[in-house]
């Protein structure tokens, strides 16, 4: 399990997601469309999101 904070890629955004990498990417894509008006997610953005994910600690 990992976590991702949108604000690490889009300054000022407070959205956060947890799950597997694939789950986070899907959640982030829906969030980007709904809250940031992004109609598509570029490969570069996917790399940024993956790079900003951190492991959850127990």
Helices and strands as residue ranges (DSSP letters): E 2-5, G 6-8, E 16-19, H 21-36, H 43-52, E 54-55
